[in-house]
Amino acid sequence: MAPYGVLLGLLVNNRVSADEFEALFLPLYKGDLTKWSEEIYKILDQLFYAVDDYNHDPDLRDNDVNENELRNRAALALRELRKLAVTPGPTVAG
């Protein structure tokens, strides 16, 4: 999950543009063979669709995601991933 967290943090903190994020995120996501939990997969999949809908050109944008919306969705995904990262796992009775 670390590469996604780093990349999301860069976008949310305005360290990369939405175009740069798109160029880095899409190959990372498409090439990721990790068997994520259902919760993590859902977050990453929703983010994928937001990135896929992103269009940097306002003249070509219809109902597409703009840079601000992409940053907002990335911030939400980052918060959700962080919550899952600190969620305690099942306890084992001893």
MARSE-472793 format. One record per atom (N, C-alpha, C, CB): atom name; x, y, z; residue number from 1; residue in three letters. Coordinates in nm, 2 decimals. Glycine has a CB too. Layout:
% MARSE-472793
{atom CA&east X&north Y&up Z&n NUM&res ALA}
...
***
This chain:
% MARSE-472793
{atom N&east 0.08&north -0.12&up 0.00&n 1&res MET}
{atom CA&east 0.00&north 0.00&up 0.00&n 1&res MET}
{atom C&east 0.09&north 0.13&up 0.00&n 1&res MET}
{atom CB&east -0.09&north 0.00&up 0.12&n 1&res MET}
{atom N&east 0.21&north 0.11&up 0.04&n 2&res ALA}
{atom CA&east 0.30&north 0.23&up 0.05&n 2&res ALA}
{atom C&east 0.31&north 0.31&up -0.08&n 2&res ALA}
{atom CB&east 0.44&north 0.18&up 0.10&n 2&res ALA}
{atom N&east 0.33&north 0.25&up -0.19&n 3&res PRO}
{atom CA&east 0.35&north 0.33&up -0.31&n 3&res PRO}
{atom C&east 0.23&north 0.42&up -0.34&n 3&res PRO}
{atom CB&east 0.37&north 0.25&up -0.43&n 3&res PRO}
{atom N&east 0.11&north 0.37&up -0.31&n 4&res TYR}
{atom CA&east -0.01&north 0.44&up -0.33&n 4&res TYR}
{atom C&east -0.02&north 0.56&up -0.23&n 4&res TYR}
{atom CB&east -0.14&north 0.36&up -0.32&n 4&res TYR}
{atom N&east 0.01&north 0.53&up -0.11&n 5&res GLY}
{atom CA&east 0.01&north 0.63&up 0.00&n 5&res GLY}
{atom C&east 0.11&north 0.75&up -0.03&n 5&res GLY}
{atom CB&east 0.05&north 0.57&up 0.13&n 5&res GLY}
{atom N&east 0.23&north 0.71&up -0.08&n 6&res VAL}
{atom CA&east 0.32&north 0.82&up -0.11&n 6&res VAL}
{atom C&east 0.27&north 0.90&up -0.23&n 6&res VAL}
{atom CB&east 0.46&north 0.75&up -0.15&n 6&res VAL}
{atom N&east 0.22&north 0.83&up -0.33&n 7&res LEU}
{atom CA&east 0.17&north 0.90&up -0.45&n 7&res LEU}
{atom C&east 0.05&north 0.99&up -0.42&n 7&res LEU}
{atom CB&east 0.14&north 0.80&up -0.56&n 7&res LEU}
{atom N&east -0.04&north 0.94&up -0.34&n 8&res LEU}
{atom CA&east -0.16&north 1.02&up -0.30&n 8&res LEU}
{atom C&east -0.11&north 1.14&up -0.22&n 8&res LEU}
{atom CB&east -0.26&north 0.93&up -0.22&n 8&res LEU}
{atom N&east -0.02&north 1.12&up -0.13&n 9&res GLY}
{atom CA&east 0.03&north 1.23&up -0.05&n 9&res GLY}
{atom C&east 0.09&north 1.34&up -0.13&n 9&res GLY}
{atom CB&east 0.13&north 1.18&up 0.05&n 9&res GLY}
{atom N&east 0.16&north 1.30&up -0.24&n 10&res LEU}
{atom CA&east 0.23&north 1.40&up -0.33&n 10&res LEU}
{atom C&east 0.12&north 1.48&up -0.40&n 10&res LEU}
{atom CB&east 0.31&north 1.33&up -0.43&n 10&res LEU}
{atom N&east 0.01&north 1.42&up -0.44&n 11&res LEU}
{atom CA&east -0.09&north 1.49&up -0.51&n 11&res LEU}
{atom C&east -0.17&north 1.58&up -0.41&n 11&res LEU}
{atom CB&east -0.19&north 1.40&up -0.58&n 11&res LEU}
{atom N&east -0.21&north 1.53&up -0.30&n 12&res VAL}
{atom CA&east -0.28&north 1.60&up -0.20&n 12&res VAL}
{atom C&east -0.21&north 1.72&up -0.15&n 12&res VAL}
{atom CB&east -0.32&north 1.51&up -0.08&n 12&res VAL}
{atom N&east -0.08&north 1.71&up -0.13&n 13&res ASN}
{atom CA&east 0.01&north 1.82&up -0.08&n 13&res ASN}
{atom C&east 0.07&north 1.90&up -0.19&n 13&res ASN}
{atom CB&east 0.12&north 1.76&up 0.00&n 13&res ASN}
{atom N&east 0.01&north 1.89&up -0.31&n 14&res ASN}
{atom CA&east 0.05&north 1.98&up -0.43&n 14&res ASN}
{atom C&east 0.20&north 1.97&up -0.46&n 14&res ASN}
{atom CB&east 0.02&north 2.12&up -0.40&n 14&res ASN}
{atom N&east 0.25&north 1.85&up -0.45&n 15&res ARG}
{atom CA&east 0.39&north 1.82&up -0.48&n 15&res ARG}
{atom C&east 0.40&north 1.77&up -0.63&n 15&res ARG}
{atom CB&east 0.46&north 1.72&up -0.39&n 15&res ARG}
{atom N&east 0.29&north 1.72&up -0.68&n 16&res VAL}
{atom CA&east 0.28&north 1.68&up -0.82&n 16&res VAL}
{atom C&east 0.15&north 1.74&up -0.88&n 16&res VAL}
{atom CB&east 0.30&north 1.53&up -0.84&n 16&res VAL}
{atom N&east 0.15&north 1.76&up -1.01&n 17&res SER}
{atom CA&east 0.03&north 1.80&up -1.07&n 17&res SER}
{atom C&east -0.06&north 1.68&up -1.09&n 17&res SER}
{atom CB&east 0.06&north 1.87&up -1.21&n 17&res SER}
{atom N&east -0.19&north 1.71&up -1.13&n 18&res ALA}
{atom CA&east -0.28&north 1.60&up -1.16&n 18&res ALA}
{atom C&east -0.23&north 1.52&up -1.28&n 18&res ALA}
{atom CB&east -0.42&north 1.65&up -1.18&n 18&res ALA}
{atom N&east -0.17&north 1.59&up -1.38&n 19&res ASP}
{atom CA&east -0.12&north 1.52&up -1.50&n 19&res ASP}
{atom C&east 0.00&north 1.42&up -1.46&n 19&res ASP}
{atom CB&east -0.07&north 1.62&up -1.60&n 19&res ASP}
{atom N&east 0.08&north 1.47&up -1.37&n 20&res GLU}
{atom CA&east 0.19&north 1.38&up -1.32&n 20&res GLU}
{atom C&east 0.14&north 1.27&up -1.24&n 20&res GLU}
{atom CB&east 0.30&north 1.47&up -1.24&n 20&res GLU}
{atom N&east 0.04&north 1.29&up -1.16&n 21&res PHE}
{atom CA&east -0.02&north 1.19&up -1.08&n 21&res PHE}
{atom C&east -0.08&north 1.08&up -1.17&n 21&res PHE}
{atom CB&east -0.12&north 1.24&up -0.99&n 21&res PHE}
{atom N&east -0.15&north 1.13&up -1.27&n 22&res GLU}
{atom CA&east -0.21&north 1.04&up -1.37&n 22&res GLU}
{atom C&east -0.11&north 0.95&up -1.43&n 22&res GLU}
{atom CB&east -0.29&north 1.11&up -1.47&n 22&res GLU}
{atom N&east 0.00&north 1.01&up -1.48&n 23&res ALA}
{atom CA&east 0.11&north 0.94&up -1.55&n 23&res ALA}
{atom C&east 0.18&north 0.83&up -1.46&n 23&res ALA}
{atom CB&east 0.21&north 1.03&up -1.60&n 23&res ALA}
{atom N&east 0.18&north 0.86&up -1.33&n 24&res LEU}
{atom CA&east 0.24&north 0.77&up -1.23&n 24&res LEU}
{atom C&east 0.14&north 0.66&up -1.18&n 24&res LEU}
{atom CB&east 0.30&north 0.84&up -1.12&n 24&res LEU}
{atom N&east 0.02&north 0.70&up -1.15&n 25&res PHE}
{atom CA&east -0.08&north 0.62&up -1.09&n 25&res PHE}
{atom C&east -0.13&north 0.51&up -1.19&n 25&res PHE}
{atom CB&east -0.20&north 0.70&up -1.04&n 25&res PHE}
{atom N&east -0.16&north 0.54&up -1.31&n 26&res LEU}
{atom CA&east -0.22&north 0.44&up -1.40&n 26&res LEU}
{atom C&east -0.13&north 0.32&up -1.42&n 26&res LEU}
{atom CB&east -0.25&north 0.51&up -1.53&n 26&res LEU}
{atom N&east 0.00&north 0.34&up -1.45&n 27&res PRO}
{atom CA&east 0.08&north 0.22&up -1.47&n 27&res PRO}
{atom C&east 0.10&north 0.14&up -1.34&n 27&res PRO}
{atom CB&east 0.21&north 0.25&up -1.53&n 27&res PRO}
{atom N&east 0.10&north 0.21&up -1.23&n 28&res LEU}
{atom CA&east 0.12&north 0.15&up -1.10&n 28&res LEU}
{atom C&east 0.00&north 0.06&up -1.07&n 28&res LEU}
{atom CB&east 0.13&north 0.25&up -0.99&n 28&res LEU}
{atom N&east -0.12&north 0.12&up -1.09&n 29&res TYR}
{atom CA&east -0.25&north 0.04&up -1.06&n 29&res TYR}
{atom C&east -0.27&north -0.07&up -1.16&n 29&res TYR}
{atom CB&east -0.37&north 0.14&up -1.07&n 29&res TYR}
{atom N&east -0.25&north -0.04&up -1.29&n 30&res LYS}
{atom CA&east -0.27&north -0.15&up -1.39&n 30&res LYS}
{atom C&east -0.17&north -0.26&up -1.38&n 30&res LYS}
{atom CB&east -0.26&north -0.09&up -1.53&n 30&res LYS}
{atom N&east -0.05&north -0.24&up -1.33&n 31&res GLY}
{atom CA&east 0.05&north -0.34&up -1.32&n 31&res GLY}
{atom C&east 0.05&north -0.41&up -1.18&n 31&res GLY}
{atom CB&east 0.18&north -0.29&up -1.35&n 31&res GLY}
{atom N&east -0.04&north -0.37&up -1.09&n 32&res ASP}
{atom CA&east -0.04&north -0.42&up -0.96&n 32&res ASP}
{atom C&east -0.11&north -0.55&up -0.95&n 32&res ASP}
{atom CB&east -0.11&north -0.32&up -0.86&n 32&res ASP}
{atom N&east -0.03&north -0.66&up -0.91&n 33&res LEU}
{atom CA&east -0.09&north -0.79&up -0.91&n 33&res LEU}
{atom C&east -0.12&north -0.83&up -0.76&n 33&res LEU}
{atom CB&east 0.01&north -0.89&up -0.97&n 33&res LEU}
{atom N&east -0.12&north -0.74&up -0.67&n 34&res THR}
{atom CA&east -0.14&north -0.76&up -0.53&n 34&res THR}
{atom C&east -0.29&north -0.80&up -0.51&n 34&res THR}
{atom CB&east -0.11&north -0.64&up -0.44&n 34&res THR}
{atom N&east -0.31&north -0.90&up -0.43&n 35&res LYS}
{atom CA&east -0.45&north -0.94&up -0.39&n 35&res LYS}
{atom C&east -0.49&north -0.86&up -0.27&n 35&res LYS}
{atom CB&east -0.45&north -1.10&up -0.36&n 35&res LYS}
{atom N&east -0.54&north -0.74&up -0.29&n 36&res TRP}
{atom CA&east -0.58&north -0.65&up -0.18&n 36&res TRP}
{atom C&east -0.71&north -0.70&up -0.12&n 36&res TRP}
{atom CB&east -0.60&north -0.51&up -0.24&n 36&res TRP}
{atom N&east -0.72&north -0.66&up 0.01&n 37&res SER}
{atom CA&east -0.85&north -0.69&up 0.07&n 37&res SER}
{atom C&east -0.96&north -0.62&up -0.01&n 37&res SER}
{atom CB&east -0.85&north -0.64&up 0.22&n 37&res SER}
{atom N&east -1.09&north -0.66&up 0.02&n 38&res GLU}
{atom CA&east -1.20&north -0.60&up -0.05&n 38&res GLU}
{atom C&east -1.21&north -0.45&up -0.03&n 38&res GLU}
{atom CB&east -1.33&north -0.67&up -0.01&n 38&res GLU}
{atom N&east -1.18&north -0.41&up 0.10&n 39&res GLU}
{atom CA&east -1.19&north -0.26&up 0.13&n 39&res GLU}
{atom C&east -1.08&north -0.18&up 0.06&n 39&res GLU}
{atom CB&east -1.17&north -0.24&up 0.28&n 39&res GLU}
{atom N&east -0.96&north -0.23&up 0.06&n 40&res ILE}
{atom CA&east -0.85&north -0.16&up -0.01&n 40&res ILE}
{atom C&east -0.88&north -0.16&up -0.16&n 40&res ILE}
{atom CB&east -0.71&north -0.22&up 0.02&n 40&res ILE}
{atom N&east -0.91&north -0.27&up -0.22&n 41&res TYR}
{atom CA&east -0.94&north -0.28&up -0.36&n 41&res TYR}
{atom C&east -1.05&north -0.18&up -0.40&n 41&res TYR}
{atom CB&east -0.99&north -0.42&up -0.40&n 41&res TYR}
{atom N&east -1.15&north -0.17&up -0.32&n 42&res LYS}
{atom CA&east -1.26&north -0.07&up -0.35&n 42&res LYS}
{atom C&east -1.21&north 0.07&up -0.36&n 42&res LYS}
{atom CB&east -1.38&north -0.09&up -0.25&n 42&res LYS}
{atom N&east -1.13&north 0.11&up -0.26&n 43&res ILE}
{atom CA&east -1.07&north 0.24&up -0.26&n 43&res ILE}
{atom C&east -0.99&north 0.27&up -0.38&n 43&res ILE}
{atom CB&east -0.99&north 0.26&up -0.13&n 43&res ILE}
{atom N&east -0.90&north 0.18&up -0.41&n 44&res LEU}
{atom CA&east -0.81&north 0.19&up -0.52&n 44&res LEU}
{atom C&east -0.89&north 0.19&up -0.65&n 44&res LEU}
{atom CB&east -0.70&north 0.08&up -0.52&n 44&res LEU}
{atom N&east -0.99&north 0.11&up -0.66&n 45&res ASP}
{atom CA&east -1.06&north 0.10&up -0.79&n 45&res ASP}
{atom C&east -1.14&north 0.23&up -0.81&n 45&res ASP}
{atom CB&east -1.16&north -0.02&up -0.78&n 45&res ASP}
{atom N&east -1.20&north 0.28&up -0.70&n 46&res GLN}
{atom CA&east -1.27&north 0.41&up -0.72&n 46&res GLN}
{atom C&east -1.18&north 0.52&up -0.76&n 46&res GLN}
{atom CB&east -1.34&north 0.45&up -0.59&n 46&res GLN}
{atom N&east -1.06&north 0.52&up -0.70&n 47&res LEU}
{atom CA&east -0.96&north 0.62&up -0.74&n 47&res LEU}
{atom C&east -0.92&north 0.60&up -0.89&n 47&res LEU}
{atom CB&east -0.83&north 0.61&up -0.65&n 47&res LEU}
{atom N&east -0.90&north 0.47&up -0.93&n 48&res PHE}
{atom CA&east -0.87&north 0.45&up -1.07&n 48&res PHE}
{atom C&east -0.97&north 0.51&up -1.16&n 48&res PHE}
{atom CB&east -0.86&north 0.30&up -1.10&n 48&res PHE}
{atom N&east -1.10&north 0.49&up -1.13&n 49&res TYR}
{atom CA&east -1.20&north 0.55&up -1.22&n 49&res TYR}
{atom C&east -1.20&north 0.70&up -1.22&n 49&res TYR}
{atom CB&east -1.34&north 0.50&up -1.18&n 49&res TYR}
{atom N&east -1.17&north 0.76&up -1.10&n 50&res ALA}
{atom CA&east -1.16&north 0.91&up -1.10&n 50&res ALA}
{atom C&east -1.04&north 0.95&up -1.18&n 50&res ALA}
{atom CB&east -1.13&north 0.96&up -0.95&n 50&res ALA}
{atom N&east -0.93&north 0.88&up -1.18&n 51&res VAL}
{atom CA&east -0.81&north 0.92&up -1.26&n 51&res VAL}
{atom C&east -0.84&north 0.90&up -1.41&n 51&res VAL}
{atom CB&east -0.69&north 0.83&up -1.22&n 51&res VAL}
{atom N&east -0.91&north 0.79&up -1.44&n 52&res ASP}
{atom CA&east -0.95&north 0.76&up -1.57&n 52&res ASP}
{atom C&east -1.04&north 0.87&up -1.63&n 52&res ASP}
{atom CB&east -1.02&north 0.62&up -1.58&n 52&res ASP}
{atom N&east -1.13&north 0.92&up -1.54&n 53&res ASP}
{atom CA&east -1.22&north 1.03&up -1.58&n 53&res ASP}
{atom C&east -1.16&north 1.17&up -1.59&n 53&res ASP}
{atom CB&east -1.34&north 1.03&up -1.49&n 53&res ASP}
{atom N&east -1.04&north 1.18&up -1.53&n 54&res TYR}
{atom CA&east -0.97&north 1.31&up -1.53&n 54&res TYR}
{atom C&east -0.93&north 1.36&up -1.67&n 54&res TYR}
{atom CB&east -0.84&north 1.30&up -1.44&n 54&res TYR}
{atom N&east -0.96&north 1.49&up -1.69&n 55&res ASN}
{atom CA&east -0.93&north 1.55&up -1.82&n 55&res ASN}
{atom C&east -0.87&north 1.69&up -1.79&n 55&res ASN}
{atom CB&east -1.05&north 1.56&up -1.91&n 55&res ASN}
{atom N&east -0.75&north 1.71&up -1.82&n 56&res HIS}
{atom CA&east -0.68&north 1.84&up -1.78&n 56&res HIS}
{atom C&east -0.73&north 1.95&up -1.87&n 56&res HIS}
{atom CB&east -0.53&north 1.82&up -1.79&n 56&res HIS}
{atom N&east -0.78&north 1.92&up -1.99&n 57&res ASP}
{atom CA&east -0.82&north 2.03&up -2.08&n 57&res ASP}
{atom C&east -0.97&north 2.07&up -2.06&n 57&res ASP}
{atom CB&east -0.80&north 1.98&up -2.23&n 57&res ASP}
{atom N&east -0.99&north 2.19&up -2.01&n 58&res PRO}
{atom CA&east -1.13&north 2.23&up -1.98&n 58&res PRO}
{atom C&east -1.22&north 2.24&up -2.11&n 58&res PRO}
{atom CB&east -1.13&north 2.37&up -1.92&n 58&res PRO}
{atom N&east -1.15&north 2.26&up -2.22&n 59&res ASP}
{atom CA&east -1.23&north 2.26&up -2.35&n 59&res ASP}
{atom C&east -1.28&north 2.13&up -2.39&n 59&res ASP}
{atom CB&east -1.14&north 2.32&up -2.46&n 59&res ASP}
{atom N&east -1.22&north 2.02&up -2.34&n 60&res LEU}
{atom CA&east -1.26&north 1.89&up -2.38&n 60&res LEU}
{atom C&east -1.34&north 1.82&up -2.26&n 60&res LEU}
{atom CB&east -1.14&north 1.80&up -2.41&n 60&res LEU}
{atom N&east -1.34&north 1.89&up -2.15&n 61&res ARG}
{atom CA&east -1.40&north 1.83&up -2.03&n 61&res ARG}
{atom C&east -1.55&north 1.85&up -2.04&n 61&res ARG}
{atom CB&east -1.35&north 1.90&up -1.90&n 61&res ARG}
{atom N&east -1.62&north 1.74&up -2.03&n 62&res ASP}
{atom CA&east -1.77&north 1.74&up -2.02&n 62&res ASP}
{atom C&east -1.81&north 1.72&up -1.88&n 62&res ASP}
{atom CB&east -1.83&north 1.63&up -2.12&n 62&res ASP}
{atom N&east -1.83&north 1.60&up -1.84&n 63&res ASN}
{atom CA&east -1.86&north 1.57&up -1.70&n 63&res ASN}
{atom C&east -1.74&north 1.50&up -1.64&n 63&res ASN}
{atom CB&east -1.98&north 1.48&up -1.69&n 63&res ASN}
{atom N&east -1.62&north 1.53&up -1.70&n 64&res ASP}
{atom CA&east -1.50&north 1.46&up -1.65&n 64&res ASP}
{atom C&east -1.46&north 1.53&up -1.52&n 64&res ASP}
{atom CB&east -1.39&north 1.47&up -1.75&n 64&res ASP}
{atom N&east -1.36&north 1.46&up -1.45&n 65&res VAL}
{atom CA&east -1.30&north 1.51&up -1.33&n 65&res VAL}
{atom C&east -1.20&north 1.61&up -1.36&n 65&res VAL}
{atom CB&east -1.24&north 1.39&up -1.25&n 65&res VAL}
{atom N&east -1.20&north 1.73&up -1.29&n 66&res ASN}
{atom CA&east -1.09&north 1.83&up -1.31&n 66&res ASN}
{atom C&east -0.99&north 1.81&up -1.20&n 66&res ASN}
{atom CB&east -1.15&north 1.97&up -1.30&n 66&res ASN}
{atom N&east -0.88&north 1.89&up -1.20&n 67&res GLU}
{atom CA&east -0.77&north 1.87&up -1.11&n 67&res GLU}
{atom C&east -0.81&north 1.88&up -0.97&n 67&res GLU}
{atom CB&east -0.66&north 1.97&up -1.14&n 67&res GLU}
{atom N&east -0.90&north 1.98&up -0.93&n 68&res ASN}
{atom CA&east -0.94&north 2.00&up -0.79&n 68&res ASN}
{atom C&east -1.02&north 1.88&up -0.75&n 68&res ASN}
{atom CB&east -1.02&north 2.12&up -0.78&n 68&res ASN}
{atom N&east -1.11&north 1.83&up -0.83&n 69&res GLU}
{atom CA&east -1.19&north 1.71&up -0.80&n 69&res GLU}
{atom C&east -1.10&north 1.59&up -0.78&n 69&res GLU}
{atom CB&east -1.30&north 1.68&up -0.90&n 69&res GLU}
{atom N&east -1.00&north 1.58&up -0.86&n 70&res LEU}
{atom CA&east -0.91&north 1.46&up -0.85&n 70&res LEU}
{atom C&east -0.83&north 1.47&up -0.72&n 70&res LEU}
{atom CB&east -0.81&north 1.46&up -0.97&n 70&res LEU}
{atom N&east -0.79&north 1.59&up -0.68&n 71&res ARG}
{atom CA&east -0.72&north 1.61&up -0.55&n 71&res ARG}
{atom C&east -0.81&north 1.58&up -0.44&n 71&res ARG}
{atom CB&east -0.67&north 1.76&up -0.54&n 71&res ARG}
{atom N&east -0.94&north 1.62&up -0.45&n 72&res ASN}
{atom CA&east -1.03&north 1.59&up -0.34&n 72&res ASN}
{atom C&east -1.05&north 1.44&up -0.33&n 72&res ASN}
{atom CB&east -1.17&north 1.66&up -0.36&n 72&res ASN}
{atom N&east -1.07&north 1.37&up -0.44&n 73&res ARG}
{atom CA&east -1.09&north 1.22&up -0.44&n 73&res ARG}
{atom C&east -0.96&north 1.15&up -0.39&n 73&res ARG}
{atom CB&east -1.13&north 1.17&up -0.57&n 73&res ARG}
{atom N&east -0.85&north 1.21&up -0.42&n 74&res ALA}
{atom CA&east -0.72&north 1.15&up -0.37&n 74&res ALA}
{atom C&east -0.71&north 1.17&up -0.22&n 74&res ALA}
{atom CB&east -0.60&north 1.21&up -0.44&n 74&res ALA}
{atom N&east -0.75&north 1.28&up -0.17&n 75&res ALA}
{atom CA&east -0.75&north 1.31&up -0.03&n 75&res ALA}
{atom C&east -0.84&north 1.21&up 0.05&n 75&res ALA}
{atom CB&east -0.79&north 1.45&up 0.01&n 75&res ALA}
{atom N&east -0.96&north 1.19&up -0.01&n 76&res LEU}
{atom CA&east -1.05&north 1.09&up 0.05&n 76&res LEU}
{atom C&east -0.99&north 0.95&up 0.05&n 76&res LEU}
{atom CB&east -1.19&north 1.10&up -0.02&n 76&res LEU}
{atom N&east -0.94&north 0.91&up -0.06&n 77&res ALA}
{atom CA&east -0.88&north 0.78&up -0.07&n 77&res ALA}
{atom C&east -0.76&north 0.76&up 0.03&n 77&res ALA}
{atom CB&east -0.82&north 0.75&up -0.21&n 77&res ALA}
{atom N&east -0.68&north 0.86&up 0.04&n 78&res LEU}
{atom CA&east -0.57&north 0.86&up 0.14&n 78&res LEU}
{atom C&east -0.62&north 0.85&up 0.28&n 78&res LEU}
{atom CB&east -0.48&north 0.99&up 0.12&n 78&res LEU}
{atom N&east -0.72&north 0.92&up 0.32&n 79&res ARG}
{atom CA&east -0.78&north 0.91&up 0.45&n 79&res ARG}
{atom C&east -0.83&north 0.77&up 0.48&n 79&res ARG}
{atom CB&east -0.89&north 1.02&up 0.47&n 79&res ARG}
{atom N&east -0.90&north 0.72&up 0.38&n 80&res GLU}
{atom CA&east -0.96&north 0.58&up 0.39&n 80&res GLU}
{atom C&east -0.85&north 0.48&up 0.40&n 80&res GLU}
{atom CB&east -1.05&north 0.55&up 0.28&n 80&res GLU}
{atom N&east -0.75&north 0.49&up 0.32&n 81&res LEU}
{atom CA&east -0.64&north 0.39&up 0.33&n 81&res LEU}
{atom C&east -0.57&north 0.40&up 0.46&n 81&res LEU}
{atom CB&east -0.54&north 0.41&up 0.22&n 81&res LEU}
{atom N&east -0.55&north 0.52&up 0.51&n 82&res ARG}
{atom CA&east -0.48&north 0.54&up 0.64&n 82&res ARG}
{atom C&east -0.57&north 0.48&up 0.76&n 82&res ARG}
{atom CB&east -0.45&north 0.69&up 0.67&n 82&res ARG}
{atom N&east -0.70&north 0.49&up 0.75&n 83&res LYS}
{atom CA&east -0.78&north 0.43&up 0.85&n 83&res LYS}
{atom C&east -0.77&north 0.28&up 0.85&n 83&res LYS}
{atom CB&east -0.93&north 0.47&up 0.82&n 83&res LYS}
{atom N&east -0.76&north 0.22&up 0.73&n 84&res LEU}
{atom CA&east -0.75&north 0.08&up 0.72&n 84&res LEU}
{atom C&east -0.61&north 0.03&up 0.77&n 84&res LEU}
{atom CB&east -0.77&north 0.03&up 0.58&n 84&res LEU}
{atom N&east -0.51&north 0.11&up 0.75&n 85&res ALA}
{atom CA&east -0.37&north 0.08&up 0.79&n 85&res ALA}
{atom C&east -0.36&north 0.07&up 0.94&n 85&res ALA}
{atom CB&east -0.27&north 0.18&up 0.73&n 85&res ALA}
{atom N&east -0.44&north 0.15&up 1.01&n 86&res VAL}
{atom CA&east -0.43&north 0.15&up 1.16&n 86&res VAL}
{atom C&east -0.54&north 0.07&up 1.23&n 86&res VAL}
{atom CB&east -0.43&north 0.29&up 1.21&n 86&res VAL}
{atom N&east -0.63&north 0.01&up 1.15&n 87&res THR}
{atom CA&east -0.73&north -0.07&up 1.20&n 87&res THR}
{atom C&east -0.67&north -0.20&up 1.25&n 87&res THR}
{atom CB&east -0.84&north -0.11&up 1.09&n 87&res THR}
{atom N&east -0.69&north -0.23&up 1.38&n 88&res PRO}
{atom CA&east -0.64&north -0.36&up 1.44&n 88&res PRO}
{atom C&east -0.70&north -0.48&up 1.37&n 88&res PRO}
{atom CB&east -0.66&north -0.36&up 1.59&n 88&res PRO}
{atom N&east -0.62&north -0.58&up 1.35&n 89&res GLY}
{atom CA&east -0.66&north -0.70&up 1.29&n 89&res GLY}
{atom C&east -0.73&north -0.79&up 1.40&n 89&res GLY}
{atom CB&east -0.55&north -0.78&up 1.23&n 89&res GLY}
{atom N&east -0.78&north -0.90&up 1.36&n 90&res PRO}
{atom CA&east -0.85&north -0.99&up 1.45&n 90&res PRO}
{atom C&east -0.75&north -1.04&up 1.56&n 90&res PRO}
{atom CB&east -0.91&north -1.12&up 1.38&n 90&res PRO}
{atom N&east -0.80&north -1.05&up 1.68&n 91&res THR}
{atom CA&east -0.72&north -1.10&up 1.79&n 91&res THR}
{atom C&east -0.73&north -1.25&up 1.80&n 91&res THR}
{atom CB&east -0.76&north -1.03&up 1.92&n 91&res THR}
{atom N&east -0.63&north -1.31&up 1.85&n 92&res VAL}
{atom CA&east -0.62&north -1.46&up 1.86&n 92&res VAL}
{atom C&east -0.64&north -1.49&up 2.01&n 92&res VAL}
{atom CB&east -0.49&north -1.52&up 1.80&n 92&res VAL}
{atom N&east -0.74&north -1.57&up 2.04&n 93&res ALA}
{atom CA&east -0.76&north -1.61&up 2.18&n 93&res ALA}
{atom C&east -0.65&north -1.70&up 2.22&n 93&res ALA}
{atom CB&east -0.90&north -1.68&up 2.19&n 93&res ALA}
{atom N&east -0.60&north -1.68&up 2.34&n 94&res GLY}
{atom CA&east -0.48&north -1.76&up 2.38&n 94&res GLY}
{atom C&east -0.51&north -1.83&up 2.50&n 94&res GLY}
{atom CB&east -0.37&north -1.68&up 2.40&n 94&res GLY}
***
